[in-house]
Amino acid sequence: MTLELLRRLVAAPSPTGQEGPAADVMEEWLRRRGVPVLRIDRNIAAFREGAAPGPTLLLCSHLDTVPATASWTRAPYTPTVEAGRLYGLGANDAKASVAAMSVAFATAAVRRGRLVLAATCEEESGRNGLEAFLPRLPRPDAAIVGEPTGLHIAVAQSGMLILDCFTEGKAGHAARPHLADNAIYKAAADIVKLESLELERVHPRLGRTTHAVTVIQGGERHNVIPDRCQYTVDLRTTPAYTHAELVERVQARVSARVQVRSGRYRATETPEQTPVLVAAERAWPAGRRFCSPTVSDWAHLHGIPAIKWGPGLSEVSHTADEWVELQQVDAAAEAYARVVEELLG
């Protein structure tokens, strides 16, 4: 059942913003099982109710993928199985989690409370996925976010703060640089200063906040001294600093004007002995706890005890000829079902 659904999802192209075909697959698969289904745009949710009162558990993962790059040697939307691996775009990130969660949703015993499955759009980029969909769903008491973690259990996740920095100078002829003010040189001096910026506070789980300059844009012609340059700083944040504090630290370090592009992804963590965490460790004793530096939809589950946990490997995400181990996908479906039955059985 899991392999069949995963094949169908991989065969349905769903780059971010174009998840309709994969949402169609999910909607048809769930309706055939006779469960209530809610569809809003490219987001799908399904619901199962127990006979007795109890908590609401959310299983959520995303349907969208990054685009296929030119370095693929396989047909990205033709799922193929070789040596126990399924190859195809999105197989690892994160359609394996969607398929495993869907099978667990359909097969686990739910005797109390409510089980909600959400397969959403725009996780890779955009605002129309879980962030917009969550208010339309019953408020969860706990959640599992399906992402490729090798079935290890993420108990904390870094946040993300993206800053755009603008330097200004004075344009001039390249033959007379002394009469101009080169904005690229100003940006370069800033970048050197940022490289040595130390953020001393250490979070007990997530460690230090990291920062990196990832994009620089400046100049239009080889013979014109540029009067503007822009560079981007990507910070992976922890609760040790607020985003406002980090903006202040960067601005104090550089000559550029600093502007926040994105600051809505806050760091998250799961308290010790949270029932969903304890249940996951019982369901999959081989899983170890870890802290994830990558951002996911977990960032939108403010105040909801949650873990990030799923089949596949993070380092395979967004690579050419993406793949997932089918044995791990089947194991994930069984482990998810055991967690459902412990919390809602």
C-alpha angles and dihedrals in degrees: 000000000000095000092048092053093043091052091051093048094049090048089055108081110229114166111168110292093019102069095128097109093051091045088052090054092051095046093050093045093051097043090053086061093055099240125138110266130197119197123185112175105305096344121100129194132177130190139210123186127205122219093242131052117267146128128313115242121196123205108191138171137148136261100200126096137190114259119273112261127223090253094072111117093189132059100269095214097043105088111213130182119216128164093346095311129110113215123203143103109291094009090122101026100070121310091090088062092046092052095045093047091048093053091047089048091053099043109033120100110250110190101157139020123009134297118206125190118196125187106183144185134231101032093135090054137340138055105255098085130075091332090064097030099052096075088058092057130074109274106263122228089202138003143199116208111207112223132138104276100143085253089292112132121247109212095176136026131197121241125228132232120183118197128189113206124198127198122191130202139151124284121233146147116294089229090062104039091156089068093054137058111232112220091194091060089051090051091047091053090050092050092053089052091049092051089064096042109126121204099196103188114098123203112219092233108022098035119207129359108250128211135190137174103233107169134032127182126181142136132029106207133031093233099048124081103229119240094195136044132173130198132178128224120203113201123187102207139205132194088261089087132030116230089246090057091051093050088051093050093050094045091051090053101050140051093222126099106254121215128181111236096175130003105148097100105090126185115262135196139181119236117238115269093018104163095236091052093047091048092050092051090051091047093049111023091176090066117100126204117251141164116243123220093194124088123237140161087286085087089071095054096084112179094003116116104239146157132205109229135150151124123284134044125282092218090061092056116110093008128128115264091019115200144176133204108249093208089060092049091054090046090052092053090052093045093049089050091052091053091049091051093048093051100034104019 
